[in-house]
Amino acid sequence: MTEAELLDPALPTAPAAPVIKVRGELLTELPRDLYIPPDALEVFLDAFEGPLDLLLYLIRRQNLDVLDIPMAALTRQYMAYVEAARATRLELAAEYLLMAAMLIDIKSRMLLPRREQAEEANEGDDPRAELVRRLLEYEQMKLAGQHLDAMPQ
């Protein structure tokens, strides 16, 4: 690349790879079975920095505990994203609303004390199971959308 190309901000450049950190360690390779849209919501938390899609993927795969996620910080970042997207891509922001609400619901249910009778009756009722089910549905819809986009018009 010439010096003129380096100094000219009008010339197109390749998009920078996102910096992703999990528990303070740099993640250099994304999972092959995960599609992250180029305009995905990026979150910056103590335990995680990167796209929200990857955060949900790691929670689903139990590589990251939902209890380690500060929901207030996640909600603030999400609301800032919605405000910024309101004028341009509201449908993208809407995709993340359900996921953020589910994370808050799961964390609140896991933090609340449970009575012994309720625990025995719902022993196999893990609040994360609903998130996993919905994440799988979300992935299927995303893949179906990609398939439709790829079809000739």
N, C-alpha and C positions, 0 to 999 in steps of 0.2 A: 504494500500500500504506500502511495506517495505521501509526502508531507502535506500537500494540498488536500488530499483526501482525508487525512487525519484531522486537519483543522477545520474542514467545512462541515458544519452541523446539519446542513441541508441534505447531505448525501445519506441514503438509507444505510442503516447498520443492522446487523443480525441482532435479534432480541437477546438480551442477557439472560442467562440461565438463572432461575430463581434460587436464592439461598435458602436452604431448608435445614433447620436444626431440630433435633429431637433429643430432649433432655440435655441440651447444651452441646451435643455432638453433631457435626456436619454430616448430612445425608447426601451422598454423592450420586446415588442411583435410585431412580423411582421404580416402583413395582411395575412389572410388564403388563399386569392385568388391570391397570388403573389408567383411565383417561382423565387428564386434567385440562379443562378448556383454557385457552390462552388468557382469557379475561377473568379467570377464577378469583374469588375473594382470597386475599392473602391475610393471614392472621399472625399476630406477634404476641406470644404469651411466654411465660417463664419456661414451661415444659415443651413448647412447640413453636416453631416459626416456619410458616409455609402456607400452601393452599389449603383451604377448608376441606376440599375433597380428600386430600391426603390425611388430614387429621381424622376425619370420619372413617377412612379406610383403616388407619392404625388402631382406632378404638374397636372397630368391628373385628379385626384380626387379633385383638387382645395384646397388641404390642404397646399400647398406651392405656392407662387406666383413666376412665372418665372422671374419677374423683380428683385427679391431678389437674384438671382443666378449670381455670378460674372463669366461671360463667359470666360474671359482671364485666370483665375485660373483653371477653368474646362478644358479649352483647353490645358493648360500646363500639367496638370495631365494626360489627355488623351494621349497626344503625348508621354509622358514618358512611359505610359502603352504600346502603340503601339511599341515603340522601344524595350521594354523588351520582348514583345510577338512575335516580328518579327521572331526570330529564332525557336520558339516552337509552338505557337498557333495563327497564324495570323488570322485564320477564326474567332476566338473569338473577337479579337480586331476589326475586320471589322464589326461585329454586332453593335458595339457601335458608329462607325463613322457616320452613318446616324442619329442616335439619337442626337449626339452632334451637328451636322450641323443643325438639325431642331430646337434645343433649341436656337442656335445663330440666326437663321433666325427669329424665333418668337420674341425673345427679341428685335432684331433690328427693326422689323416692329412696335412693340409696343412703342418703344422709339422715332421713327420718328414722327414729327408733321404731322397731316393729315389736308387736306383742307376740308372746310365745305361741298362742293359739293361731294367730295369723301366719306365723312363720311355718308352723306344722302344716297348716292347710295349703299354703302356697309355697311349699318347699322348693318345687321346681320352677317357680315363677320368678325368673331373673328379669329385672326391668330392662336389661340390655338386649334381651331376646327380641323385643319389639323394635328396637333400633336396628338390629341386624336384619330383621324382616323388611323394614322400610328401606334400609340402605340397598338391599338386594333389588327391591322394586325400583328404586331410584336409578340404580345402575342399568337395569333392563330398559327403562324408559330412555335413558341417555344413549344406550347402544341402538335402540330402535330409531331414535332421532338421527343418529349418525348414519344409520342405514338408509333412512329416507332421504337425507341430504345427498348421499352418494348416488341415489337413483337418477337416471336421466329424466329430464323434465318433459 
